[in-house]
Amino acid sequence: MSLLEETREELQQKVAQNRELMPQLTKKNDQFIFDINKHLATSELTEEQKVVAINDILNTLIAGQKTGATAKQLYGTPTEAIESIVNKPEPLP
């Protein structure tokens, strides 16, 4: 299996996981993700970067819900969250 195939498979797994996690969100967190998706749609990020970002946010929100943490406490406003995603430094090789 090539690296590209593995990455594609991992990406498909994240997409499937995102679909499973979405129904677990509270109404406010669901609205937060809706707003994030709207902003991401107009960003210059690749589809892969968008899927990974949403997956990270979903996992964090669901974990936060268990302790009563809100999306705003975890990420600030959707605009602030998008800024941190879009301006995230590239990982070192």
DSSP file with accessible surface (Angstrom, degrees, kcal/mol):
  #  RESIDUE AA STRUCTURE BP1 BP2  ACC     N-H-->O    O-->H-N    N-H-->O    O-->H-N    TCO  KAPPA ALPHA  PHI   PSI    X-CA   Y-CA   Z-CA
    1    1 A M              0   0  152      0, 0.0     2,-0.1     0, 0.0     0, 0.0   0.000 360.0 360.0 360.0 129.1    0.0    0.0    0.0
    2    2 A S     >  -     0   0   55      1,-0.1     4,-2.3     4,-0.0     5,-0.2  -0.341 360.0-110.9 -78.1 164.8    1.4    3.4   -1.0
    3    3 A L  H  > S+     0   0  131      1,-0.2     4,-2.6     2,-0.2     5,-0.2   0.894 119.0  54.1 -61.6 -39.0    1.6    6.3    1.3
    4    4 A L  H  > S+     0   0  111      1,-0.2     4,-2.5     2,-0.2    -1,-0.2   0.922 108.6  47.9 -63.8 -42.9   -1.0    8.1   -0.8
    5    5 A E  H  > S+     0   0  104      2,-0.2     4,-2.5     1,-0.2    -1,-0.2   0.905 112.0  50.4 -63.7 -41.6   -3.5    5.2   -0.5
    6    6 A E  H  X S+     0   0   88     -4,-2.3     4,-2.7     2,-0.2    -2,-0.2   0.928 111.1  48.1 -62.8 -43.4   -2.9    5.0    3.2
    7    7 A T  H  X S+     0   0   41     -4,-2.6     4,-2.5     2,-0.2    -2,-0.2   0.922 111.5  50.2 -63.5 -42.0   -3.5    8.8    3.6
    8    8 A R  H  X S+     0   0  133     -4,-2.5     4,-2.4     1,-0.2    -1,-0.2   0.911 111.5  48.8 -62.6 -41.3   -6.7    8.5    1.5
    9    9 A E  H  X S+     0   0   89     -4,-2.5     4,-2.1     2,-0.2    -2,-0.2   0.921 111.0  49.5 -64.8 -43.8   -7.9    5.6    3.7
   10   10 A E  H  X S+     0   0   89     -4,-2.7     4,-2.1     1,-0.2    -2,-0.2   0.901 110.4  51.6 -61.2 -39.8   -7.1    7.6    6.9
   11   11 A L  H  X S+     0   0   39     -4,-2.5     4,-2.4     1,-0.2    -2,-0.2   0.923 108.3  50.3 -64.3 -43.2   -9.0   10.5    5.4
   12   12 A Q  H  X S+     0   0  128     -4,-2.4     4,-2.3     1,-0.2    -1,-0.2   0.881 109.2  52.6 -62.5 -36.9  -12.1    8.3    4.6
   13   13 A Q  H  X S+     0   0  118     -4,-2.1     4,-2.7     2,-0.2    -1,-0.2   0.906 109.1  49.2 -64.9 -40.7  -12.0    7.0    8.2
   14   14 A K  H  X S+     0   0   63     -4,-2.1     4,-2.8     2,-0.2    -2,-0.2   0.903 109.6  51.6 -66.2 -39.4  -12.0   10.6    9.5
   15   15 A V  H  X S+     0   0   44     -4,-2.4     4,-2.0     2,-0.2    -2,-0.2   0.940 112.3  46.4 -61.5 -45.0  -14.9   11.5    7.3
   16   16 A A  H  X S+     0   0   39     -4,-2.3     4,-1.6     1,-0.2    -2,-0.2   0.919 112.5  50.1 -63.9 -41.5  -16.8    8.4    8.6
   17   17 A Q  H  X S+     0   0   70     -4,-2.7     4,-2.3     1,-0.2    -2,-0.2   0.909 107.2  54.5 -64.4 -40.1  -15.9    9.3   12.2
   18   18 A N  H  X S+     0   0   17     -4,-2.8     4,-2.2     1,-0.2    -1,-0.2   0.915 106.6  51.6 -59.1 -42.9  -17.1   12.9   11.7
   19   19 A R  H  < S+     0   0  179     -4,-2.0    -1,-0.2     1,-0.2    -2,-0.2   0.853 111.6  47.4 -62.1 -35.4  -20.5   11.6   10.5
   20   20 A E  H  < S+     0   0  135     -4,-1.6     4,-0.2     1,-0.2    -1,-0.2   0.845 113.7  47.3 -73.7 -34.6  -20.7    9.4   13.7
   21   21 A L  H >< S+     0   0   16     -4,-2.3     3,-1.8     1,-0.2     4,-0.4   0.834  94.4  74.6 -78.1 -33.6  -19.7   12.3   16.0
   22   22 A M  G >< S+     0   0   55     -4,-2.2     3,-1.7     1,-0.3    -1,-0.2   0.876  92.2  53.0 -51.0 -47.2  -22.0   15.0   14.6
   23   23 A P  G 3  S+     0   0  105      0, 0.0    -1,-0.3     0, 0.0    -2,-0.1   0.709 100.7  64.3 -65.8 -14.8  -25.2   13.6   16.2
   24   24 A Q  G <  S+     0   0  103     -3,-1.8    -2,-0.2    -4,-0.2     2,-0.1   0.574  82.2 104.4 -82.6  -8.4  -23.6   13.6   19.6
   25   25 A L  S <  S-     0   0   19     -3,-1.7     2,-0.0    -4,-0.4    37,-0.0  -0.417  74.2-117.9 -75.5 149.1  -23.2   17.4   19.7
   26   26 A T     >  -     0   0   67     -2,-0.1     4,-2.7     1,-0.1     5,-0.2  -0.320  37.8-100.4 -70.8 166.9  -25.4   19.6   21.8
   27   27 A K  H  > S+     0   0  192      1,-0.2     4,-2.2     2,-0.2     5,-0.2   0.907 123.9  48.0 -58.9 -42.8  -27.5   22.2   19.8
   28   28 A K  H  > S+     0   0  175      2,-0.2     4,-2.1     1,-0.2    -1,-0.2   0.909 113.3  46.6 -66.6 -40.9  -25.0   25.0   20.5
   29   29 A N  H  > S+     0   0    7      2,-0.2     4,-2.5     1,-0.2    -1,-0.2   0.868 109.9  54.7 -69.8 -33.2  -22.0   22.9   19.5
   30   30 A D  H  X S+     0   0   73     -4,-2.7     4,-2.4     2,-0.2    -2,-0.2   0.920 109.0  48.0 -63.0 -41.9  -23.8   21.8   16.4
   31   31 A Q  H  X S+     0   0   99     -4,-2.2     4,-2.6     2,-0.2    -2,-0.2   0.899 109.1  54.1 -65.0 -38.8  -24.4   25.4   15.5
   32   32 A F  H  X S+     0   0   14     -4,-2.1     4,-2.5     1,-0.2    -2,-0.2   0.943 110.2  45.8 -60.0 -47.1  -20.7   26.1   16.2
   33   33 A I  H  X S+     0   0    0     -4,-2.5     4,-3.1     2,-0.2     5,-0.2   0.898 110.1  54.9 -64.9 -38.6  -19.6   23.3   13.8
   34   34 A F  H  X S+     0   0  116     -4,-2.4     4,-2.1     1,-0.2    -1,-0.2   0.944 110.7  45.4 -58.0 -47.0  -22.2   24.6   11.2
   35   35 A D  H  X S+     0   0   37     -4,-2.6     4,-2.3     2,-0.2    -2,-0.2   0.902 112.3  51.2 -64.2 -40.7  -20.5   28.1   11.4
   36   36 A I  H  X S+     0   0    0     -4,-2.5     4,-2.9     1,-0.2    -2,-0.2   0.937 110.2  49.3 -61.7 -46.5  -17.0   26.5   11.2
   37   37 A N  H  X S+     0   0   71     -4,-3.1     4,-2.0     1,-0.2    -1,-0.2   0.885 109.1  53.0 -60.3 -39.5  -18.0   24.5    8.1
   38   38 A K  H  X S+     0   0  121     -4,-2.1     4,-0.7    -5,-0.2    -1,-0.2   0.934 113.1  43.1 -62.3 -44.8  -19.4   27.7    6.5
   39   39 A H  H >< S+     0   0   67     -4,-2.3     3,-0.7     1,-0.2     4,-0.4   0.891 112.4  53.1 -67.5 -40.6  -16.2   29.5    7.1
   40   40 A L  H >< S+     0   0    2     -4,-2.9     3,-1.3     1,-0.2     5,-0.3   0.844  98.9  64.4 -64.4 -33.1  -14.1   26.6    5.9
   41   41 A A  H 3< S+     0   0   71     -4,-2.0    -1,-0.2     1,-0.3    -2,-0.2   0.825 107.8  41.3 -60.6 -29.5  -16.0   26.3    2.7
   42   42 A T  T << S+     0   0  122     -4,-0.7    -1,-0.3    -3,-0.7    -2,-0.2   0.427  98.9  98.0 -98.3   0.7  -14.7   29.8    1.7
   43   43 A S  S <  S-     0   0   26     -3,-1.3    -3,-0.0    -4,-0.4    39,-0.0  -0.327  80.1-121.1 -84.0 170.3  -11.1   29.2    2.9
   44   44 A E  S    S+     0   0  198     -2,-0.1    -1,-0.1     2,-0.0     2,-0.1   0.248  70.1 125.0 -94.7  13.7   -8.2   28.1    0.8
   45   45 A L        -     0   0   27     -5,-0.3     2,-0.0     1,-0.1    41,-0.0  -0.386  65.8-109.3 -71.5 152.4   -7.6   25.0    2.8
   46   46 A T     >  -     0   0   74      1,-0.1     4,-2.2    -2,-0.1     5,-0.2  -0.329  29.6-107.9 -73.5 163.2   -7.5   21.6    1.0
   47   47 A E  H  > S+     0   0  131      1,-0.2     4,-2.5     2,-0.2     5,-0.2   0.898 122.0  53.5 -58.1 -40.4  -10.3   19.2    1.5
   48   48 A E  H  > S+     0   0   85      1,-0.2     4,-2.5     2,-0.2    -1,-0.2   0.926 107.7  49.4 -61.5 -45.2   -8.0   17.0    3.6
   49   49 A Q  H  > S+     0   0   72      1,-0.2     4,-2.4     2,-0.2    -1,-0.2   0.891 111.3  50.3 -62.4 -38.6   -7.1   19.9    5.9
   50   50 A K  H  X S+     0   0   32     -4,-2.2     4,-2.7     2,-0.2     5,-0.2   0.932 110.9  47.9 -65.1 -45.7  -10.8   20.7    6.3
   51   51 A V  H  X S+     0   0   19     -4,-2.5     4,-2.5     1,-0.2    -2,-0.2   0.926 114.0  46.9 -62.0 -44.8  -11.7   17.1    7.2
   52   52 A V  H  X S+     0   0   47     -4,-2.5     4,-2.6     2,-0.2    -1,-0.2   0.923 112.4  50.0 -64.3 -42.9   -8.8   16.9    9.7
   53   53 A A  H  X S+     0   0   11     -4,-2.4     4,-2.5    -5,-0.2    -2,-0.2   0.939 112.6  46.2 -62.3 -46.7   -9.7   20.2   11.3
   54   54 A I  H  X S+     0   0   11     -4,-2.7     4,-3.2     1,-0.2     5,-0.2   0.916 111.5  52.9 -63.0 -40.5  -13.3   19.3   11.7
   55   55 A N  H  X S+     0   0    4     -4,-2.5     4,-2.4    -5,-0.2     5,-0.2   0.934 110.4  47.1 -61.2 -45.1  -12.4   15.9   13.1
   56   56 A D  H  X S+     0   0   70     -4,-2.6     4,-2.1     1,-0.2    -1,-0.2   0.927 114.6  46.7 -61.6 -45.1  -10.1   17.5   15.7
   57   57 A I  H  X S+     0   0    5     -4,-2.5     4,-3.1     2,-0.2     5,-0.2   0.928 111.5  51.0 -65.2 -45.2  -12.8   20.1   16.7
   58   58 A L  H  X S+     0   0    0     -4,-3.2     4,-2.6     1,-0.2     5,-0.2   0.934 111.0  47.9 -58.4 -47.8  -15.5   17.4   16.9
   59   59 A N  H  X S+     0   0   60     -4,-2.4     4,-2.1    -5,-0.2    -1,-0.2   0.913 114.4  46.6 -60.7 -41.2  -13.4   15.2   19.2
   60   60 A T  H  X S+     0   0   58     -4,-2.1     4,-2.6    -5,-0.2    -2,-0.2   0.917 112.7  49.3 -67.3 -43.7  -12.5   18.2   21.4
   61   61 A L  H  X S+     0   0    0     -4,-3.1     4,-2.5     2,-0.2    -2,-0.2   0.920 111.4  48.6 -62.6 -43.5  -16.1   19.4   21.6
   62   62 A I  H  X S+     0   0   12     -4,-2.6     4,-1.2    -5,-0.2    -1,-0.2   0.924 113.2  47.2 -66.3 -40.5  -17.5   16.0   22.5
   63   63 A A  H  X S+     0   0   55     -4,-2.1     4,-0.6    -5,-0.2     3,-0.4   0.919 113.1  50.3 -64.4 -40.3  -14.9   15.5   25.2
   64   64 A G  H >X>S+     0   0    6     -4,-2.6     5,-2.6     1,-0.2     3,-1.0   0.853 101.6  61.3 -65.9 -35.6  -15.6   19.0   26.5
   65   65 A Q  H ><5S+     0   0   46     -4,-2.5     3,-0.9     1,-0.3    -1,-0.2   0.869  97.4  59.8 -59.1 -34.9  -19.4   18.3   26.6
   66   66 A K  H 3<5S+     0   0  172     -4,-1.2    -1,-0.3    -3,-0.4    -2,-0.2   0.776 113.2  36.9 -66.3 -25.6  -18.7   15.6   29.1
   67   67 A T  H <<5S-     0   0  118     -3,-1.0    -1,-0.3    -4,-0.6    -2,-0.2   0.336 119.6-105.9-107.0   2.9  -17.2   18.1   31.5
   68   68 A G  T <<5 +     0   0   56     -3,-0.9     2,-0.3    -4,-0.6    -3,-0.2   0.558  67.9 149.4  86.7   8.5  -19.6   21.0   30.6
   69   69 A A      < -     0   0   21     -5,-2.6    -1,-0.3    -6,-0.2     2,-0.2  -0.569  36.8-140.6 -77.2 137.0  -17.1   23.0   28.6
   70   70 A T     >  -     0   0   65     -2,-0.3     4,-2.0     1,-0.1     5,-0.2  -0.538  21.6-112.2 -92.5 164.1  -18.6   25.0   25.8
   71   71 A A  H  >>S+     0   0    6      1,-0.2     4,-3.5     2,-0.2     5,-0.6   0.893 119.7  54.6 -59.8 -39.5  -17.3   25.6   22.3
   72   72 A K  H  >5S+     0   0  145      1,-0.2     4,-1.8     3,-0.2    -1,-0.2   0.898 107.9  48.4 -63.7 -39.7  -16.7   29.2   23.1
   73   73 A Q  H  45S+     0   0  137      1,-0.2    -1,-0.2     2,-0.2    -2,-0.2   0.884 119.5  39.7 -66.0 -35.4  -14.6   28.3   26.2
   74   74 A L  H  <5S+     0   0   68     -4,-2.0    -2,-0.2     2,-0.1    -1,-0.2   0.859 138.8   6.2 -81.4 -38.2  -12.6   25.8   24.1
   75   75 A Y  H  <5S-     0   0   57     -4,-3.5    -3,-0.2     1,-0.3     2,-0.2   0.469  87.6-132.7-125.9  -9.5  -12.2   27.8   20.9
   76   76 A G     << -     0   0   14     -4,-1.8    -1,-0.3    -5,-0.6    -2,-0.1  -0.567  68.5 -12.1  81.2-148.8  -13.6   31.3   21.3
   77   77 A T  S  > S-     0   0   49     -2,-0.2     4,-2.5     1,-0.1     5,-0.2  -0.377  74.0-106.8 -79.8 163.1  -15.9   32.4   18.5
   78   78 A P  H  > S+     0   0   27      0, 0.0     4,-2.7     0, 0.0     5,-0.2   0.900 122.9  54.3 -56.3 -37.2  -16.1   30.5   15.2
   79   79 A T  H  > S+     0   0   79      1,-0.2     4,-2.4     2,-0.2     5,-0.1   0.915 108.6  47.4 -63.6 -42.7  -14.1   33.3   13.5
   80   80 A E  H  > S+     0   0  111      2,-0.2     4,-1.9     1,-0.2    -1,-0.2   0.903 111.8  50.8 -65.0 -39.8  -11.4   33.0   16.1
   81   81 A A  H  X S+     0   0    1     -4,-2.5     4,-1.8     1,-0.2    -2,-0.2   0.921 110.1  49.5 -63.5 -42.7  -11.3   29.2   15.7
   82   82 A I  H  X S+     0   0   14     -4,-2.7     4,-3.3     1,-0.2     5,-0.3   0.913 107.2  55.2 -63.1 -42.7  -11.1   29.6   11.9
   83   83 A E  H  X S+     0   0  103     -4,-2.4     4,-2.3     1,-0.2    -1,-0.2   0.917 108.7  47.6 -56.7 -43.0   -8.2   32.0   12.3
   84   84 A S  H  < S+     0   0   71     -4,-1.9    -1,-0.2     2,-0.2    -2,-0.2   0.846 115.1  46.1 -70.3 -29.9   -6.3   29.5   14.3
   85   85 A I  H >< S+     0   0   28     -4,-1.8     3,-1.1     2,-0.2    -2,-0.2   0.948 116.7  42.4 -73.9 -49.0   -7.0   26.7   11.8
   86   86 A V  H 3< S+     0   0   60     -4,-3.3    -2,-0.2     1,-0.3    -3,-0.2   0.880 120.3  42.4 -67.5 -37.2   -6.1   28.8    8.7
   87   87 A N  T 3< S+     0   0  105     -4,-2.3    -1,-0.3    -5,-0.3    -2,-0.2   0.200  81.6 134.8 -96.4  15.3   -3.0   30.4   10.2
   88   88 A K    <   -     0   0  128     -3,-1.1    -3,-0.1     1,-0.1    -4,-0.0  -0.469  62.3-112.0 -65.6 130.9   -1.8   27.1   11.8
   89   89 A P        -     0   0  111      0, 0.0    -1,-0.1     0, 0.0     3,-0.1  -0.322  33.5-102.6 -66.1 148.0    2.0   26.8   11.2
   90   90 A E        -     0   0  146      1,-0.1     2,-0.1    -3,-0.1    -3,-0.0  -0.461  41.4-107.4 -66.7 139.3    3.0   23.9    8.9
   91   91 A P        -     0   0  108      0, 0.0    -1,-0.1     0, 0.0    -3,-0.0  -0.397  36.8-107.1 -67.3 147.6    4.4   20.9   10.8
   92   92 A L              0   0  163      1,-0.1     0, 0.0    -2,-0.1     0, 0.0  -0.475 360.0 360.0 -73.6 145.2    8.2   20.5   10.5
   93   93 A P              0   0  174      0, 0.0    -1,-0.1     0, 0.0    -3,-0.0  -0.172 360.0 360.0 -67.3 360.0    9.3   17.6    8.3
